[in-house]
Amino acid sequence: MRSEGEQQDWMRHRREAFAVKEQALRAAREEEHQKATAMIREAIERFEAAGIAPVPLRARPYHGAGTIRTDLVGWYLKQDRSLAVDREGRYYVMRVAGGLMSRLRGATPEPRPAPLVVGRGARDGDSFPLEELLEMRLQDPVAA
């Protein structure tokens, strides 16, 4: 058995190790977001150069049917309109609470950290490298 002092030292060591791992994970996520955002901004320049105009973006409610107006203007990344980017290169999952007030007043999805692999951890065929997805939208834009 460990003495009380050994137990406290072990617990302190575990907390420190956890904090270091957590900080490294945050840094990796931030680096991924920065790289993905740079890709998105480059793609936006290519969309505009190709004459692919941004469109008013609509969100889908978490529950129920229909779409909800937003103040966002940008490009959808997937044909099902579940992901989008705005003119500033921010990345959005186009899902919102679908209550009556949202349907009347509209809603604004919060931007999310952009991933390098969209749909990571999803079923086979549901995840794409961001670069590939952006290229697909350049070749086949999602109509408004």
MOSULPE-V811862 format. One line per field, one symbol per residue. ss: DSSP state (a for helix, b for strand, c for the rest). burial: 1 if it has 9 or more other ideal C-beta (glycine too) atoms within 8 Angstrom, else 0. Layout:
ss: ???
burial: ???
//
This chain:
ss: cccaaaaaaaaaaaaaaaaaaaaaaaaaaaaaaaaaaaaaaaaaaaaaacccccbbbbbbbcccccbbbbbbbbbbccccccbbbbccccbbbcbbcccaaaaaaccccccbccccbbcccccccccbbaaaaaaaaaaccccc
burial: 000000100100000000000000000011011011101110110110000100101111100000010101111111001011110010110111010001100110100011111100000000110100111111000100
//
